[in-house]
């Protein structure tokens, strides 16, 4: 029995399904891969591409060592096409037409061509409609992989033409074990690993980013404050509640946490007011442009009040965090 997708942590049900499709030659012509940011969608799409194009599928698939696998890893395999929106706000109908114009060309090296659309929810309705015919009747050698954080943002006609897969969100204990085994975390202390795992929202990518951001405890707290602000602004109530329950700081550290959160909102309000900042965080800028200023001000005022409750009124930190998650979102 082959060892399928050795680079993919967890996600056993997903890997078993895909390996069954590959072994039994029942691969769908299109898959929607759904999951939160940093949950491994890009990694999974790359490993699927390798598996479909691998030249030496034993004893593992993909092998990771053949010419095809290495070229896909390095981004040079001409049989794997990746469409991204880049700096634009959406994926346009022209982008999709340019991509689908190459469907008629046979694969250069193997038997399969893979078309990956990142942030597929960013396709305009016109772009999605332009993709429909290709999804419905693609050439036999073509496989589409549509990566998205929210498949409900896709047209029903698109969803009905692709099989849906969901990346796994992990328990904090699993994330911590994964961090301990990661080469970049060899010198990371146990406290940081546990903190990053708790704040990761169950995704390995988030956890690793938090570890990488750690130059000191202050930077870890600042990263957590930024994450909490994003959850409040995105109205992700359940995730904000989980974050509140899992965040463990001393009272002094929580004061710093709320300082960082308030500073983050100030930056977002400045962006919303039109201030130019070439170094602005892209995600914060995107959220700022999307939300009304009244919403940003509500979050800003709520964070200031929460900070006062903790620093001046000795309020319960857990109660303050939970109230923010429930009432602001």
C-alpha positions in Angstrom: 0.0 0.0 0.0 1.4 3.4 -1.0 2.1 6.1 1.6 -0.2 8.8 0.3 0.5 12.5 0.9 3.3 12.1 3.5 3.8 15.9 3.7 0.1 16.6 4.7 -0.4 16.5 8.5 -3.7 15.0 9.8 -6.6 15.3 7.3 -6.8 11.5 7.2 -10.3 11.2 5.8 -9.4 13.7 3.0 -6.2 11.8 2.1 -8.0 8.5 2.1 -10.7 9.9 -0.2 -8.1 11.3 -2.7 -5.9 8.2 -2.6 -9.0 6.1 -3.4 -9.8 8.3 -6.3 -6.3 8.1 -7.7 -5.9 4.3 -7.1 -9.3 3.5 -8.6 -9.0 6.1 -11.4 -12.2 7.8 -10.3 -10.7 11.3 -9.9 -13.2 14.1 -10.3 -12.5 16.7 -13.0 -12.9 19.4 -10.3 -12.5 19.8 -6.6 -13.4 22.7 -4.2 -10.9 22.7 -1.4 -12.4 24.7 1.5 -10.8 25.8 4.8 -9.8 28.8 6.9 -6.7 30.9 6.1 -3.5 29.1 6.7 -5.2 25.7 6.9 -3.0 24.1 4.2 -5.1 24.6 1.1 -2.1 25.6 -1.0 0.1 22.9 0.3 -2.7 20.3 -0.4 -3.2 21.6 -3.9 0.5 21.3 -4.5 0.7 17.8 -3.2 -2.3 16.7 -5.2 -0.6 18.1 -8.3 2.6 16.2 -7.5 0.6 13.0 -6.9 -1.1 13.3 -10.3 2.2 14.0 -12.1 4.6 11.9 -10.1 7.0 9.7 -12.1 8.0 7.3 -9.3 4.8 6.7 -7.2 6.4 4.0 -4.9 6.8 3.7 -2.0 5.0 7.0 -1.5 2.8 9.2 -3.6 3.9 11.8 -4.4 7.6 10.7 -4.1 8.8 14.3 -3.8 12.1 13.4 -5.6 11.4 12.9 -9.2 11.9 15.6 -11.8 8.1 16.4 -12.0 7.7 16.6 -8.2 10.7 18.9 -7.9 9.5 21.2 -10.7 6.1 21.5 -9.1 7.7 22.2 -5.7 9.8 25.0 -7.3 6.8 26.3 -9.3 8.3 25.5 -12.7 6.1 22.6 -14.0 4.2 23.8 -17.1 1.5 21.3 -16.5 0.4 23.0 -13.3 -1.3 26.4 -13.8 -1.9 28.6 -10.7 -4.3 31.6 -11.0 -4.1 34.2 -8.3 -5.7 37.6 -8.0 -2.4 39.3 -7.1 -2.8 42.9 -6.1 -6.3 43.1 -7.6 -9.5 43.0 -5.6 -11.0 40.2 -7.7 -10.4 37.6 -10.3 -12.0 38.9 -13.5 -13.7 37.2 -16.5 -10.6 38.1 -18.6 -8.4 36.2 -16.1 -10.6 33.1 -16.5 -10.8 33.3 -20.3 -7.0 33.6 -20.5 -6.6 30.5 -18.3 -9.2 28.4 -20.1 -7.7 29.3 -23.5 -4.9 26.9 -22.7 -7.1 23.9 -21.9 -6.7 22.5 -25.4 -3.0 22.1 -25.1 -2.0 18.6 -24.1 0.3 18.1 -21.0 4.0 18.6 -21.7 5.4 15.9 -19.5 2.8 13.6 -18.1 -0.9 12.7 -18.5 -2.5 15.4 -16.4 -2.8 19.2 -16.4 -3.8 20.8 -13.1 -5.5 24.2 -12.9 -5.4 25.8 -9.4 -7.5 28.9 -8.7 -6.5 30.4 -5.4 -9.1 32.5 -3.4 -11.8 31.2 -5.8 -14.4 33.2 -3.8 -12.8 36.3 -5.3 -14.0 35.4 -8.8 -16.6 37.8 -10.0 -20.0 36.3 -10.9 -19.1 36.9 -14.6 -15.8 35.1 -14.1 -17.5 32.1 -12.4 -20.0 31.9 -15.3 -17.1 31.9 -17.8 -15.6 29.0 -15.9 -18.8 26.9 -16.0 -18.5 25.3 -19.4 -14.9 24.3 -18.7 -15.9 22.8 -15.3 -18.8 20.9 -17.0 -16.9 19.5 -20.0 -13.2 19.8 -19.5 -10.7 17.8 -21.5 -10.1 14.3 -20.0 -6.6 15.3 -18.9 -7.6 18.4 -16.9 -8.2 18.7 -13.2 -9.4 21.9 -11.5 -8.7 22.7 -7.9 -10.7 25.7 -6.5 -9.3 26.9 -3.2 -11.6 29.0 -1.0 -12.2 30.0 2.6 -16.0 30.0 2.0 -17.5 27.8 -0.7 -20.9 29.5 -0.2 -19.5 32.5 -1.9 -19.3 30.5 -5.1 -22.3 30.3 -7.4 -24.4 27.2 -6.9 -23.8 26.3 -10.5 -20.1 26.2 -9.8 -20.4 24.2 -6.5 -22.6 21.6 -8.3 -19.9 20.9 -10.8 -17.1 20.1 -8.3 -16.6 17.8 -5.4 -16.1 19.5 -2.1 -13.2 18.8 0.3 -12.6 20.5 3.6 -9.2 20.9 5.3 -9.1 19.8 8.9 -9.0 22.3 11.9 -7.0 20.7 14.7 -7.1 20.7 18.5 -4.4 22.8 20.2 -2.7 19.6 21.4 -2.3 18.4 17.8 -0.9 21.7 16.7 1.6 21.8 19.7 2.8 18.3 18.8 3.3 19.3 15.1 5.2 22.4 16.2 7.5 20.4 18.4 8.4 18.2 15.4 8.9 21.1 12.9 12.5 22.0 12.0 11.9 25.7 12.5 10.8 25.1 16.1 13.8 23.1 17.3 14.9 25.9 19.6 11.4 27.2 20.5 10.6 26.9 24.2 7.7 24.9 25.4 5.7 27.9 26.7 5.8 29.6 23.3 4.8 26.4 21.5 1.7 26.0 23.8 0.8 29.7 23.4 1.1 29.6 19.6 -0.9 26.4 19.5 -3.7 27.9 21.6 -3.8 31.0 19.5 -3.6 29.3 16.1 -7.4 28.8 15.7 -6.6 25.2 14.8 -4.5 25.8 11.7 -0.9 24.8 11.4 0.0 27.8 9.2 -1.2 30.2 11.8 0.8 28.5 14.5 4.0 28.5 12.5 3.5 32.2 11.6 3.1 33.0 15.3 6.3 31.1 16.1 8.2 32.9 13.3 6.9 36.3 14.6 8.3 35.6 18.1 11.2 37.8 18.8 10.0 38.3 22.3 6.9 37.7 24.3 5.8 41.2 23.4 5.7 40.3 19.7 3.7 37.2 20.4 1.1 39.3 22.4 1.0 41.9 19.5 0.3 39.1 17.0 -2.5 37.8 19.2 -4.0 41.2 19.6 -3.9 41.7 15.8 -5.6 38.3 15.3 -8.4 39.2 17.8 -9.0 42.5 16.2 -9.4 40.8 12.8 -11.9 38.3 14.3 -14.0 41.1 15.8 -14.0 43.1 12.6 -14.8 40.0 10.5 -17.7 39.2 12.9 -16.4 35.7 13.5 -18.2 35.2 16.8 -17.4 31.5 17.3 -13.7 31.9 16.5 -13.5 35.0 18.7 -15.0 33.0 21.6 -12.5 30.2 21.1 -9.7 32.7 21.0 -11.0 34.4 24.2 -11.2 31.0 26.0 -7.7 29.9 24.9 -5.7 33.1 25.5 -3.7 32.9 28.7 -1.8 36.0 29.8 -1.0 37.6 33.1 -3.0 40.8 33.9 0.0 42.9 33.0 0.4 41.1 29.7 -3.3 41.6 29.0 -2.9 45.3 29.5 -0.2 45.2 26.7 -2.5 43.0 24.6 -5.3 45.7 24.7 -2.8 48.4 24.0 -1.7 46.6 20.9 -5.3 46.0 19.9 -6.2 49.7 20.3 -3.1 50.7 18.3 -4.2 48.2 15.5 -7.6 49.8 15.3 -6.0 53.3 15.2 -4.0 52.2 12.2 -7.1 50.8 10.5 -9.0 54.0 11.1 -6.1 55.9 9.6 -6.3 53.7 6.5 -10.0 54.2 6.3 -9.6 57.9 6.4 -7.2 57.8 3.4 -3.8 58.1 5.1 -1.1 56.7 2.9 1.1 54.0 4.5 3.1 51.8 2.1 4.0 49.5 5.0 0.4 48.8 6.0 -0.6 45.2 6.8 -2.4 44.0 3.6 -5.1 42.1 5.5 -5.8 45.0 7.9 -6.0 47.4 4.9 -8.4 45.1 3.1 -10.7 44.9 6.2 -10.5 48.6 6.7 -11.6 49.4 3.1 -14.4 46.9 3.3 -16.0 48.0 6.6 -17.8 51.2 7.3 -16.1 53.6 9.6 -18.9 53.3 12.2 -18.1 49.6 12.6 -14.4 50.3 13.1 -15.2 53.0 15.6 -17.5 50.6 17.5 -14.7 48.1 17.8 -12.2 50.8 18.8 -14.5 52.1 21.5 -15.3 48.6 22.8 -11.6 47.8 23.1 -10.9 51.0 25.0 -13.7 50.3 27.4 -12.4 46.7 27.9 -9.0 48.0 28.6 -10.4 50.4 31.2 -12.4 47.6 32.8 -9.2 45.5 33.2 -6.8 48.3 34.2 -9.0 50.5 36.4 -11.9 48.3 37.5 -10.1 45.0 38.1 -12.7 43.2 36.0 -12.4 39.5 35.1 -10.2 39.2 32.0 -12.1 36.1 30.8 -15.5 37.9 31.2 -14.2 41.0 29.4 -12.8 39.0 26.5 -16.0 36.9 26.2 -18.2 40.0 26.3 -16.2 41.5 23.5 -16.6 38.3 21.4 -20.3 38.2 22.0 -21.3 41.8 21.8 -18.9 43.5 19.3 -19.1 40.8 16.7 
